[in-house]
Amino acid sequence: MTTISFSFASPSKPLNPSINPTIFNLCNPQLKRVSPQLHFLKSTPPISHLFITTPLITHQQCRPISSTPITSLFTGIVEEIGRIKQLGCDKADSFTMIIQAKLILDDINLGDSISVNGTCLTVADFDTQLSEFSVGLAPETLRKTSLIELEKGSLVNLERALRPSTRMGGHFVQGHVDGTGEIVELKPEGDSLWVKVKTGKEILRYIVPKGFIAVDGTSLTVVDVFDEEEYFNFMLVAYTQQNVVIPMKKVGQKVNLEVDILGKYVERLLSSGFVDAIKSS
């Protein structure tokens, strides 16, 4: 029976001072305690194999620590590229990720919403001296987003929640990931980069040419949509390539997708008979 152990380095401000770390056997759905001592692996393995096939921790067993309040909005303009320092289970019902950053920490507070590769997550703790903050994720979040592919050292797009005084440079992004897509082609043209992403019909139905889409939290303009082949494409200019993580990914890797919320509202209104009610009034 395989035992996987995780632990966090001891920063100047402990991230969880009241919690005694414990090794858990993730192959056992009861998550029985194996040992009171916890040591991080020198090379943390990818976590995708823990969540893709058969869920090891059910949604009922693990309370969702990450928060995606509907009052939080983002613009899709990435502020900073962060780096994953550590990730793993620090107790039975939570999965914690520590991210190194600088700009994001300027005015950070506990409970703030941060977009991590387009996923709205809540700041659980932070240490400005070590330039890092931590967020909690539920197993369902790991299964439904591309965050399952992250490992120690991975780079992620970061953006703080929108303020009333913030410039609206992109479009309204909620941080509620609709699903994932797979990069099927990366093709340079001049100093720009064509990116082709394959996704399911349930997401593709909301994607339109010249419309908005958030890819790993980056606000982008769709160029073309190919319904039969089930993919869409977009182009990254040189500046964008240098400031987001998409060009660093390889063909076959996943990206988080969030479609324009306006399309969903329009579909909802039409299906509810709202337009017919207006006409008959």
C-alpha positions in Angstrom: 0.0 0.0 0.0 1.5 3.3 -1.1 1.8 6.1 1.4 2.3 9.7 0.1 3.6 12.3 2.5 3.5 16.0 2.4 4.7 18.8 4.6 5.3 22.5 4.4 8.6 24.3 5.1 8.4 26.2 8.4 8.2 29.9 7.4 8.6 32.8 9.8 4.9 33.0 10.1 3.5 29.4 10.3 0.7 28.8 7.8 -1.2 26.5 10.1 0.3 26.9 13.6 -2.5 25.0 15.3 -2.4 22.0 13.0 -0.1 19.0 13.7 0.7 17.7 10.3 -0.2 14.0 9.6 0.7 11.5 6.9 -2.4 10.1 5.3 -2.7 7.1 3.1 -4.6 8.5 0.1 -5.3 5.0 -1.2 -7.5 4.4 1.9 -10.9 6.2 1.6 -11.0 6.4 5.4 -7.8 8.4 5.4 -6.4 6.6 8.5 -3.5 8.2 10.3 -0.2 6.5 9.4 2.3 8.5 11.4 2.4 11.7 13.5 5.5 12.9 11.6 5.3 14.6 8.2 8.1 15.1 5.8 7.8 16.7 2.3 9.2 14.8 -0.6 12.2 16.4 -2.2 10.5 16.2 -5.5 6.7 16.5 -5.2 5.0 14.3 -7.8 2.2 15.6 -10.0 -1.2 15.3 -8.2 -3.2 14.4 -11.3 -3.1 10.7 -10.7 -4.8 11.2 -7.4 -7.9 12.8 -8.8 -8.5 11.8 -12.4 -9.9 8.2 -12.3 -11.6 7.1 -9.1 -11.9 9.9 -6.6 -9.9 9.1 -3.5 -11.6 11.7 -1.3 -15.3 12.1 -2.1 -17.0 15.4 -2.2 -19.0 14.5 0.9 -15.8 13.6 2.8 -14.0 16.8 2.0 -15.5 20.2 2.7 -14.7 22.8 0.0 -12.1 25.2 1.4 -11.8 27.2 -1.8 -14.3 30.0 -2.2 -15.8 31.4 -5.4 -18.2 34.1 -4.2 -20.3 35.7 -6.9 -19.3 39.1 -5.7 -15.8 38.6 -6.9 -15.0 39.5 -10.5 -11.8 39.6 -12.5 -10.8 41.2 -15.8 -8.7 38.4 -17.3 -5.6 40.7 -17.3 -2.9 38.7 -15.6 -1.0 40.7 -13.0 1.8 38.3 -12.2 3.1 34.9 -12.9 3.5 33.0 -9.6 5.3 29.7 -8.8 4.0 26.7 -6.9 6.2 26.3 -3.8 4.5 23.4 -2.1 1.2 21.5 -2.4 -0.5 18.6 -0.7 -2.8 17.5 2.1 -2.1 19.2 5.4 -5.1 17.6 7.1 -7.8 15.0 6.3 -10.3 17.3 4.7 -8.2 19.9 2.9 -5.6 20.2 0.1 -3.4 23.3 0.4 -1.2 25.0 -2.2 1.5 27.5 -1.4 2.3 30.0 -4.1 5.3 32.4 -4.4 4.5 35.9 -5.7 5.4 39.5 -5.2 2.9 42.0 -6.7 -0.1 40.0 -5.4 1.1 40.4 -1.8 1.2 44.2 -1.9 -2.2 44.7 -0.4 -3.2 41.1 0.4 -5.6 40.2 3.2 -7.0 36.9 4.6 -10.1 35.9 2.7 -9.2 37.8 -0.5 -10.1 36.2 -3.8 -7.2 35.4 -6.1 -7.6 34.0 -9.6 -5.1 31.1 -10.0 -5.0 30.0 -13.7 -8.6 31.3 -13.9 -9.8 29.6 -10.8 -11.1 31.8 -8.0 -9.5 30.7 -4.8 -9.5 32.2 -1.3 -6.3 33.3 0.5 -6.1 31.1 3.6 -2.7 32.5 4.9 0.2 34.6 3.7 3.7 35.6 4.6 5.0 38.9 3.1 8.6 38.2 4.3 8.7 34.9 2.5 6.7 36.4 -0.5 4.1 33.5 -0.4 0.5 32.9 0.2 -1.6 29.7 0.6 -5.0 28.7 -0.8 -7.2 25.7 -0.2 -8.7 23.5 -2.9 -11.5 20.9 -2.7 -11.0 17.6 -4.5 -13.8 18.5 -6.9 -11.9 21.7 -7.9 -8.8 19.5 -8.7 -10.9 17.1 -10.8 -12.8 19.8 -12.7 -9.9 22.2 -13.5 -6.4 21.9 -15.0 -5.0 22.5 -11.5 -4.6 18.7 -11.3 -1.6 19.0 -13.6 0.3 21.4 -11.2 3.4 20.2 -9.4 6.1 21.8 -7.3 7.8 24.6 -9.5 4.8 25.0 -11.9 4.1 28.6 -13.0 0.5 30.0 -12.7 -1.3 33.1 -13.8 -2.4 35.3 -10.9 -4.9 38.2 -10.7 -6.5 39.9 -7.7 -10.3 40.5 -7.6 -11.6 43.6 -9.4 -12.2 46.8 -7.4 -14.6 49.7 -8.4 -11.6 51.9 -9.2 -9.9 49.2 -11.4 -9.6 49.7 -15.1 -11.7 47.2 -17.0 -9.0 46.1 -19.5 -10.4 42.7 -20.4 -13.9 41.3 -19.8 -16.0 40.1 -16.8 -14.4 36.9 -15.6 -15.9 35.2 -12.5 -13.2 32.7 -11.8 -15.8 29.9 -12.1 -14.2 27.5 -14.5 -16.7 25.9 -17.0 -14.3 23.1 -17.9 -11.0 22.4 -19.5 -9.6 22.3 -23.0 -6.6 20.5 -24.5 -3.9 22.4 -26.4 -3.7 20.6 -29.8 -1.5 23.0 -31.7 1.0 25.8 -31.1 2.1 27.5 -34.3 4.2 30.7 -34.5 3.5 33.4 -37.1 5.9 36.2 -37.0 6.3 37.2 -33.4 2.8 36.0 -32.6 1.6 32.6 -31.6 -1.5 30.7 -32.8 -3.0 28.4 -30.2 -5.6 25.8 -31.0 -7.7 24.3 -28.2 -10.0 21.3 -28.3 -12.9 21.2 -25.9 -16.4 19.6 -25.5 -19.6 20.7 -27.3 -21.1 21.8 -24.0 -18.5 24.5 -23.8 -18.0 25.2 -27.5 -21.7 26.2 -27.9 -20.9 29.4 -25.9 -17.8 30.3 -27.9 -18.2 32.6 -30.8 -15.7 34.1 -33.3 -14.4 37.5 -32.1 -16.0 36.9 -28.7 -14.3 36.8 -25.3 -13.0 33.7 -23.5 -10.8 33.3 -20.5 -8.1 30.7 -21.0 -6.2 30.0 -17.7 -7.6 33.2 -16.5 -6.3 35.2 -19.5 -8.9 37.4 -21.3 -8.5 36.5 -25.0 -10.4 37.1 -28.3 -11.5 34.0 -30.2 -10.5 34.0 -33.8 -12.4 31.0 -35.2 -14.6 28.2 -34.0 -14.7 24.8 -35.7 -17.8 23.0 -34.4 -17.3 19.8 -36.3 -13.7 19.4 -35.2 -14.7 20.7 -31.7 -11.9 23.2 -31.3 -11.3 27.0 -31.4 -8.2 29.1 -31.9 -6.8 32.4 -30.8 -3.6 34.3 -31.2 -1.1 35.6 -28.6 0.9 38.7 -29.4 4.5 39.0 -28.3 3.7 41.0 -25.1 1.1 38.5 -24.0 3.4 35.6 -24.6 5.9 37.1 -22.1 3.3 37.7 -19.3 1.1 34.6 -19.2 1.7 30.9 -18.8 0.0 29.6 -21.9 3.0 29.7 -24.2 5.0 27.7 -21.6 2.6 24.8 -21.9 3.0 21.9 -24.4 0.7 20.3 -26.8 -1.5 17.8 -24.9 -1.6 19.9 -21.7 -4.9 21.2 -20.3 -6.1 24.8 -19.9 -8.9 26.1 -17.8 -11.8 27.6 -19.8 -14.5 30.1 -18.8 -16.9 31.3 -21.4 -18.4 34.8 -21.5 -21.2 34.8 -18.9 -23.4 37.0 -21.2 -24.0 34.1 -23.5 -25.3 32.0 -20.6 -27.7 34.7 -19.5 -29.0 35.1 -23.0 -29.6 31.4 -23.4 -31.4 31.3 -20.0 -33.7 34.2 -20.9 -34.6 32.7 -24.2 -35.3 29.2 -22.8 -37.4 30.6 -19.9 -39.8 32.3 -22.3 -38.8 35.7 -21.2 -38.9 37.2 -24.7 -42.3 35.7 -25.5 -43.6 37.2 -22.2 -42.3 40.6 -23.2 -43.9 40.4 -26.6 -47.3 39.5 -25.2 -47.3 42.2 -22.5 
